Amino acid sequence: MLTGPRDDAGLVRDESAPDAEPDARFLPSPVDAGQKRLPIDMDYVQRVMMELLTIPSPSGRTDHVMQVIGGELRALGLDFEVTRRGALIAELPSRAPGADRTVVVHADTIGCMVSQLKDNGRLAIVPVGTHSARFAEGARVTIFSDDVSGDYWHTGTILPIKASGHRYGDEVDEQGVGWDFVEVRVDEVVHSRADLERRGIQVGDFVAIDAQPVITSGGFVNSRHLDDKAGIAAALGAFKAIVDHGVEVPVTAHLLVTIAEEVGLGASHGLDADVAELVSIDTSVVAPGQSSSEQCVNIAMQDSTGPFDYHLTRHLIDLCRVHDVPHRRDVYKYYRSDAASALEAGANTRAALIGFGIDGSHGNERTHLDGIRSTAELVALYLQTDLTFRSWDRTPTGDLRDFPSTAVQPADGEQAR
């Protein structure tokens, strides 16, 4: 433990050498050591995002979208492998052995599942992932049956039980809100349970909510499932920038694409034992009382599971500050990400969360291309830096005397960084 008088920055100084520089072992790695704010190929980012948005991928049914993401990684020249369960792990190698870092995104989305074939020829459904039936009302959907040899998918609409104002009048507004008060109207001539069965529809079939993406002339992106397909596009855009500009990264970086974040499992598997840092890219909450914006990258200080790693989070903030990346800090009350599932699974890693601002999350979502760009810019800058503490973070454990805490979190005379 470092003790002794401190300078104006809160750093411990040796009294015998008052002009000596602080021991570099105890300082975060620099964010102004040749890193560059690389240009992001936004045509590429938009193309990837729009393609991913058109592919249904509710948690539990993600195989198709992972094939597409794998194709993009292959085109970038990045090696990758797929886990037994279907998560994807790509690698951007460095020459430095040992500890590495991981950027995490998720390919799964919220959705629904058939819970009952109703006698009126409609479908009762339950949610896959956490989202309100209020935002599902009116959504167009695709129903996937198990038999892929024939007409294995059907279209439909989620409607309130009492959907006709001309029939029910004020009762339309008086009915409850919830999954017990909605049903799927299937776009087939079906008037009974037997009619549905003849079309191969069964309990347990996935019901994907159609994204219906639109990019406005002003750069706003309106779509369902921007969580987290815009995040995947931002991550791929960042890795592409590194590859295109021939940047040699100082730390091996992995891109982990998970398949069950929306049901709480996320990055519970797929991380290697050498991962020292994890940065999750996901949505940021744009709503009254929140600081997040659609037009910049947002850095989470805490979510519903607790604070993110002090040092890694401020390392990312410093990158934004030094390189003029538009950013904001925020705290989220009703939120968890891949980072939480990784830590709960026992990962010995620093963890942080960044994201593009989303208005109307888990509903009719909206973000802005500027926020996606800023997110990609931050990730590309981050990939050019060393580990947060280049010496300490190389190994999973060490001696307390070498722990760099007092250089940035002084035990007395605490000063804001």
Backbone torsions as a table, in degrees:
resi	resn	phi	psi	omega
1	MET	NA	131.2	178.0
2	LEU	-81.8	131.2	177.7
3	THR	-131.9	163.0	177.4
4	GLY	127.4	179.6	-179.5
5	PRO	-65.3	153.6	-176.9
6	ARG	-120.0	153.5	177.5
7	ASP	-88.1	-170.5	-175.9
8	ASP	-65.8	-19.9	178.5
9	ALA	-91.2	1.5	-179.7
10	GLY	83.9	12.8	-178.0
11	LEU	-92.2	140.5	178.9
12	VAL	-71.5	132.9	177.5
13	ARG	-118.4	148.4	175.7
14	ASP	-77.9	121.1	-177.6
15	GLU	-61.3	-31.4	-178.2
16	SER	-74.1	-15.1	179.9
17	ALA	-140.0	74.3	-172.2
18	PRO	-61.9	-20.0	-179.0
19	ASP	-99.8	6.5	-177.8
20	ALA	-70.3	147.0	176.6
21	GLU	-75.4	149.8	176.1
22	PRO	-59.5	149.0	178.1
23	ASP	-61.5	121.0	-175.9
24	ALA	-61.7	-22.9	179.7
25	ARG	-60.9	-25.8	-173.0
26	PHE	-103.0	9.6	-180.0
27	LEU	-109.5	146.5	175.3
28	PRO	-61.1	153.4	178.1
29	SER	-64.1	147.5	-174.3
30	PRO	-69.0	150.3	177.6
31	VAL	-109.8	4.9	-179.4
32	ASP	-129.3	38.6	-176.6
33	ALA	-108.6	50.3	177.9
34	GLY	97.0	-1.6	176.7
35	GLN	-64.5	145.8	-178.9
36	LYS	-124.8	141.3	173.2
37	ARG	-78.5	95.0	-172.9
38	LEU	-75.6	145.4	174.9
39	PRO	-68.3	139.1	-179.8
40	ILE	-101.2	131.9	178.7
41	ASP	-76.4	91.5	-174.6
42	MET	-74.2	-23.1	172.8
43	ASP	-62.9	-43.2	177.0
44	TYR	-63.7	-46.8	-178.6
45	VAL	-59.5	-45.1	179.8
46	GLN	-64.3	-42.4	-179.9
47	ARG	-61.4	-47.4	-179.9
48	VAL	-62.4	-45.8	-178.7
49	MET	-60.3	-46.9	-177.8
50	MET	-66.2	-36.5	178.0
51	GLU	-66.7	-44.3	-179.6
52	LEU	-63.7	-37.3	-178.7
53	LEU	-65.4	-26.0	-179.7
54	THR	-82.7	-6.9	-178.0
55	ILE	-102.6	113.4	178.9
56	PRO	-62.8	135.1	179.5
57	SER	-152.7	57.7	175.1
58	PRO	-63.2	152.4	178.9
59	SER	-49.6	127.7	-178.2
60	GLY	101.7	-13.4	179.8
61	ARG	-140.7	71.7	-170.2
62	THR	-120.0	5.4	-173.0
63	ASP	-59.8	-42.7	-176.6
64	HIS	-62.6	-49.3	-176.0
65	VAL	-64.7	-31.4	179.1
66	MET	-68.3	-32.4	174.9
67	GLN	-62.6	-40.4	-179.5
68	VAL	-67.8	-44.1	178.6
69	ILE	-62.7	-40.9	176.5
70	GLY	-60.2	-37.7	177.1
71	GLY	-62.7	-38.6	178.0
72	GLU	-66.4	-41.7	178.6
73	LEU	-64.5	-40.0	178.6
74	ARG	-62.4	-39.5	179.6
75	ALA	-66.7	-28.1	177.6
76	LEU	-81.9	-7.2	179.8
77	GLY	81.5	19.7	-179.3
78	LEU	-96.0	130.1	175.4
79	ASP	-73.3	146.4	178.4
80	PHE	-154.4	164.0	174.5
81	GLU	-138.9	164.8	-177.0
82	VAL	-121.0	135.4	179.7
83	THR	-75.4	168.6	179.2
84	ARG	-54.2	-39.3	-177.3
85	ARG	-83.9	-14.3	174.9
86	GLY	115.2	1.6	173.6
87	ALA	-72.5	156.1	-174.0
88	LEU	-119.1	136.3	-178.8
89	ILE	-128.7	112.5	177.7
90	ALA	-104.6	160.0	-176.8
91	GLU	-131.8	133.1	169.7
92	LEU	-111.5	99.9	-168.3
93	PRO	-78.2	155.3	170.9
94	SER	-122.6	176.5	176.8
95	ARG	-86.8	-11.9	-176.2
96	ALA	-84.5	126.2	177.7
97	PRO	-79.3	170.2	172.7
98	GLY	91.9	-140.5	-170.6
99	ALA	-56.2	145.2	179.5
100	ASP	-133.2	-175.1	179.4
101	ARG	-132.2	161.1	-179.3
102	THR	-136.0	133.0	168.6
103	VAL	-100.7	130.2	-173.8
104	VAL	-118.7	133.5	171.2
105	VAL	-134.6	166.4	177.6
106	HIS	-127.5	140.2	-177.0
107	ALA	-94.4	-15.2	-179.2
108	ASP	-81.4	156.0	179.1
109	THR	-129.1	171.7	169.3
110	ILE	-67.6	162.2	179.4
111	GLY	-173.2	-154.3	-179.1
112	CYS	-145.5	170.9	176.6
113	MET	-142.5	143.8	178.7
114	VAL	-68.3	125.8	178.3
115	SER	-109.1	-16.8	-179.3
116	GLN	-162.1	138.4	168.0
117	LEU	-91.3	115.7	-171.2
118	LYS	-87.1	154.1	-177.8
119	ASP	-64.9	-19.3	179.2
120	ASN	-89.9	7.0	178.4
121	GLY	85.3	11.0	177.7
122	ARG	-110.2	175.2	-173.0
123	LEU	-118.5	129.8	167.2
124	ALA	-84.3	143.8	-176.0
125	ILE	-135.0	158.1	171.6
126	VAL	-123.5	156.7	-178.6
127	PRO	-77.7	147.6	165.9
128	VAL	-106.0	115.4	-169.4
129	GLY	86.4	175.6	-176.0
130	THR	-97.9	110.3	174.2
131	HIS	-159.5	157.9	-173.3
132	SER	-89.4	139.8	174.4
133	ALA	-62.8	-22.6	178.1
134	ARG	-56.6	-40.8	-177.7
135	PHE	-85.8	-9.7	178.3
136	ALA	-87.8	-22.3	-178.7
137	GLU	-58.1	126.7	179.9
138	GLY	90.8	-5.8	-177.5
139	ALA	-73.4	140.2	170.3
140	ARG	-80.1	142.7	-174.9
141	VAL	-135.9	161.7	172.0
142	THR	-122.2	126.7	-179.0
143	ILE	-101.6	125.7	-178.0
144	PHE	-108.7	121.2	174.8
145	SER	-91.1	170.6	-176.8
146	ASP	-78.5	-26.5	-175.0
147	ASP	-83.6	97.5	-176.6
148	VAL	-84.4	2.4	-178.8
149	SER	-80.8	-20.7	-178.0
150	GLY	-122.6	-139.9	177.6
151	ASP	-80.5	82.9	-171.2
152	TYR	-86.7	-4.3	176.8
153	TRP	-132.5	149.2	-179.8
154	HIS	-137.9	153.5	178.1
155	THR	-101.4	165.5	179.0
156	GLY	-175.5	-171.5	-178.4
157	THR	-139.7	137.1	173.0
158	ILE	-83.6	124.0	-177.6
159	LEU	-130.5	154.5	170.1
160	PRO	-63.9	155.3	177.5
161	ILE	-56.0	-44.3	175.9
162	LYS	-100.9	94.2	-170.5
163	ALA	-104.9	-9.6	-175.2
164	SER	-106.6	113.2	176.3
165	GLY	-64.8	-31.4	179.9
166	HIS	-71.5	-19.7	178.2
167	ARG	-97.6	-42.2	-170.9
168	TYR	-105.8	-11.8	177.6
169	GLY	57.1	-129.5	-177.2
170	ASP	-65.4	-18.0	179.9
171	GLU	-63.3	-23.6	176.6
172	VAL	-59.4	-42.3	-178.7
173	ASP	-83.0	-17.0	-176.2
174	GLU	-91.2	-14.6	-179.3
175	GLN	-70.6	158.9	-176.7
176	GLY	-72.1	170.7	176.4
177	VAL	-114.7	127.1	-179.3
178	GLY	157.2	172.4	-175.6
179	TRP	-70.4	-19.6	175.4
180	ASP	-76.1	-9.0	-175.3
181	PHE	-111.0	12.2	177.4
182	VAL	-129.1	163.0	177.0
183	GLU	-152.8	163.3	178.2
184	VAL	-101.1	123.0	171.9
185	ARG	-88.3	113.7	-175.8
186	VAL	-84.6	138.9	-179.3
187	ASP	-82.7	57.0	176.0
188	GLU	-142.3	162.8	175.5
189	VAL	-79.6	89.2	-177.3
190	VAL	-134.0	126.7	-178.8
191	HIS	-127.8	4.4	-177.3
192	SER	-154.7	169.7	175.3
193	ARG	-59.5	-41.7	-178.8
194	ALA	-62.4	-37.6	177.8
195	ASP	-61.5	-41.5	178.9
196	LEU	-65.0	-43.0	-179.6
197	GLU	-62.5	-37.4	179.9
198	ARG	-65.2	-22.3	177.5
199	ARG	-94.7	11.1	173.6
200	GLY	80.9	9.3	-179.4
201	ILE	-84.1	133.7	-176.9
202	GLN	-135.4	161.6	169.6
203	VAL	-59.7	136.0	-178.4
204	GLY	96.3	-4.9	176.0
205	ASP	-69.7	143.7	178.5
206	PHE	-77.0	142.2	175.4
207	VAL	-121.5	106.9	-179.0
208	ALA	-91.9	133.4	176.3
209	ILE	-83.2	122.8	-176.7
210	ASP	-66.2	138.5	-174.9
211	ALA	-75.1	-45.1	-178.4
212	GLN	53.9	58.6	-175.2
213	PRO	-74.8	144.8	176.2
214	VAL	-141.7	132.7	171.9
215	ILE	-108.8	123.5	-178.0
216	THR	-82.7	167.0	179.2
217	SER	-64.4	-23.6	179.1
218	GLY	-87.7	3.1	175.4
219	GLY	95.2	1.4	176.7
220	PHE	-78.9	141.2	178.1
221	VAL	-112.4	114.7	178.4
222	ASN	-107.2	123.7	-178.2
223	SER	-174.9	153.5	162.3
224	ARG	-77.9	156.5	173.0
225	HIS	69.5	21.8	167.2
226	LEU	-59.2	-28.1	169.7
227	ASP	-82.6	99.5	9.6
228	ASP	-129.2	32.1	-176.7
229	LYS	-72.9	-27.8	170.6
230	ALA	-68.3	-32.0	176.9
231	GLY	-67.1	-39.7	176.7
232	ILE	-62.9	-44.3	179.9
233	ALA	-61.9	-40.4	178.5
234	ALA	-64.2	-44.1	-179.9
235	ALA	-63.0	-46.4	178.7
236	LEU	-62.9	-36.7	176.7
237	GLY	-62.8	-38.6	179.0
238	ALA	-68.3	-46.4	179.1
239	PHE	-64.0	-37.6	177.9
240	LYS	-62.4	-40.3	179.1
241	ALA	-61.3	-41.2	178.3
242	ILE	-63.0	-45.8	-178.9
243	VAL	-66.3	-46.9	-176.1
244	ASP	-61.9	-34.0	-176.8
245	HIS	-95.9	8.3	175.4
246	GLY	61.4	31.7	-178.9
247	VAL	-75.3	131.3	175.3
248	GLU	-93.2	110.0	-175.5
249	VAL	-75.9	143.9	-178.2
250	PRO	-78.3	-18.3	-178.3
251	VAL	-133.1	132.4	176.1
252	THR	-57.1	130.2	-177.6
253	ALA	-118.2	134.5	174.1
254	HIS	-107.9	148.8	168.7
255	LEU	-111.6	113.3	179.3
256	LEU	-103.0	120.2	177.2
257	VAL	-107.0	110.9	-175.9
258	THR	-93.1	169.2	-171.5
259	ILE	-129.3	5.9	-177.0
260	ALA	-145.5	32.3	-179.9
261	GLU	-65.1	-37.8	-174.6
262	GLU	-69.5	-14.2	176.2
263	VAL	-111.0	15.2	170.5
264	GLY	91.8	0.0	-176.3
265	LEU	-95.0	-42.2	171.5
266	GLY	39.9	-123.1	-175.1
267	ALA	-85.9	34.1	176.6
268	SER	-69.9	-16.1	172.0
269	HIS	-143.7	160.1	178.7
270	GLY	109.9	-13.1	177.5
271	LEU	-87.6	138.8	177.2
272	ASP	-85.2	167.0	-174.6
273	ALA	-69.4	-17.0	-176.3
274	ASP	-92.6	2.1	-176.2
275	VAL	-69.9	123.6	-179.8
276	ALA	-103.2	-23.2	-178.7
277	GLU	-139.7	142.3	177.5
278	LEU	-133.5	126.5	173.9
279	VAL	-119.5	117.0	178.2
280	SER	-92.1	132.5	174.5
281	ILE	-105.0	121.1	-178.9
282	ASP	-154.2	-173.5	-178.1
283	THR	-72.6	153.9	170.8
284	SER	-116.7	146.0	-168.1
285	VAL	-87.0	114.0	174.4
286	VAL	-101.1	109.8	-176.8
287	ALA	-166.9	162.6	176.2
288	PRO	-54.1	134.1	-179.0
289	GLY	89.1	-4.7	177.8
290	GLN	-106.1	153.6	178.6
291	SER	-91.9	-15.9	-173.0
292	SER	-64.4	151.9	-180.0
293	SER	-129.8	150.7	175.3
294	GLU	-71.9	-17.4	-168.9
295	GLN	-108.3	20.4	175.4
296	CYS	-153.9	175.9	171.6
297	VAL	-85.4	140.7	-178.3
298	ASN	-115.6	135.3	-176.1
299	ILE	-113.0	118.6	-176.7
300	ALA	-78.9	130.2	173.5
301	MET	-90.5	-29.0	-179.7
302	GLN	-161.7	147.7	168.7
303	ASP	-126.5	-162.5	-174.1
304	SER	-66.4	-15.9	179.3
305	THR	-92.2	-9.1	178.3
306	GLY	127.0	-176.3	-178.4
307	PRO	-68.6	149.0	172.7
308	PHE	-84.3	168.5	-175.0
309	ASP	-55.6	125.1	-175.7
310	TYR	-55.8	-50.5	-171.1
311	HIS	-74.3	-45.1	-179.9
312	LEU	-65.2	-40.8	179.7
313	THR	-61.4	-44.2	-179.6
314	ARG	-74.5	-24.7	171.7
315	HIS	-62.4	-43.4	178.5
316	LEU	-67.4	-40.0	177.8
317	ILE	-62.5	-43.0	179.0
318	ASP	-62.5	-38.0	176.5
319	LEU	-59.9	-45.1	178.5
320	CYS	-62.9	-44.4	-177.0
321	ARG	-63.7	-47.7	-175.9
322	VAL	-69.8	-34.5	-174.3
323	HIS	-105.2	14.0	173.2
324	ASP	58.5	39.8	173.7
325	VAL	-88.2	120.5	179.7
326	PRO	-57.1	129.1	-175.3
327	HIS	-154.5	160.7	172.9
328	ARG	-140.8	157.5	173.8
329	ARG	-103.9	148.0	180.0
330	ASP	-155.0	165.2	177.2
331	VAL	-127.3	134.4	-175.3
332	TYR	-119.5	125.2	-175.0
333	LYS	-83.0	-38.5	-172.8
334	TYR	-119.9	69.5	-167.3
335	TYR	-158.5	140.0	165.5
336	ARG	-146.5	162.2	-173.7
337	SER	-139.1	-172.9	175.7
338	ASP	-57.5	-30.9	-178.7
339	ALA	-60.4	-40.8	-178.7
340	ALA	-63.3	-44.7	-178.4
341	SER	-67.2	-33.6	177.6
342	ALA	-65.2	-46.4	-179.1
343	LEU	-68.0	-39.1	178.5
344	GLU	-65.6	-27.1	178.1
345	ALA	-81.5	-3.4	175.0
346	GLY	102.0	12.5	-179.8
347	ALA	-64.8	128.4	178.5
348	ASN	-91.5	74.6	-172.7
349	THR	-144.1	149.8	166.1
350	ARG	-68.7	149.7	-178.3
351	ALA	-141.1	140.7	178.0
352	ALA	-141.6	162.4	-179.6
353	LEU	-133.0	126.6	174.2
354	ILE	-128.9	163.7	178.5
355	GLY	-175.5	169.8	175.6
356	PHE	-90.8	141.5	-177.4
357	GLY	-70.0	135.4	178.2
358	ILE	-122.1	123.0	170.6
359	ASP	-92.0	131.0	178.9
360	GLY	76.1	43.2	-175.0
361	SER	-60.1	143.6	-177.2
362	HIS	58.7	27.8	175.2
363	GLY	-144.9	-131.0	174.7
364	ASN	-85.5	88.7	-168.6
365	GLU	-81.0	154.9	174.6
366	ARG	-145.8	137.4	171.4
367	THR	-137.9	-170.9	-179.4
368	HIS	-132.5	146.4	179.8
369	LEU	-59.2	-30.4	178.7
370	ASP	-63.1	-39.0	178.9
371	GLY	-68.5	-37.7	177.3
372	ILE	-66.0	-41.9	178.4
373	ARG	-61.9	-48.1	-179.2
374	SER	-60.7	-37.5	177.8
375	THR	-63.6	-45.0	178.5
376	ALA	-64.3	-39.2	179.2
377	GLU	-62.5	-43.1	179.0
378	LEU	-63.7	-43.4	180.0
379	VAL	-62.5	-42.3	179.3
380	ALA	-64.0	-37.8	175.4
381	LEU	-65.9	-44.4	-179.2
382	TYR	-59.4	-40.5	-179.6
383	LEU	-65.0	-19.1	179.3
384	GLN	-88.2	-4.8	-177.5
385	THR	-98.4	161.4	173.2
386	ASP	-76.9	175.8	173.4
387	LEU	-56.4	154.9	-174.7
388	THR	-50.4	-49.7	170.2
389	PHE	-117.0	102.3	-166.4
390	ARG	-59.8	-31.1	-179.8
391	SER	-89.9	-54.3	-175.4
392	TRP	-60.4	-42.2	-173.0
393	ASP	-76.2	-2.6	-179.7
394	ARG	-70.3	-26.3	-178.4
395	THR	-123.2	153.4	-176.4
396	PRO	-71.0	-23.2	178.9
397	THR	-140.7	165.4	178.7
398	GLY	-167.5	-174.7	-178.9
399	ASP	-82.8	142.0	-179.1
400	LEU	-57.2	-33.5	-179.4
401	ARG	-64.1	-23.0	179.8
402	ASP	-95.6	-3.7	-177.9
403	PHE	-69.5	126.8	-168.5
404	PRO	-85.4	22.8	-170.9
405	SER	-64.7	-42.5	-169.3
406	THR	-71.3	-17.1	179.1
407	ALA	-69.9	-28.4	-177.6
408	VAL	-122.2	-13.4	174.9
409	GLN	-129.9	69.6	-177.8
410	PRO	-58.8	140.8	-176.7
411	ALA	-73.5	-24.0	175.0
412	ASP	-134.2	162.4	-177.9
413	GLY	58.1	37.5	-176.5
414	GLU	-53.8	131.7	179.5
415	GLN	-128.1	141.9	179.3
416	ALA	-66.6	140.9	179.1
417	ARG	-84.0	NA	NA
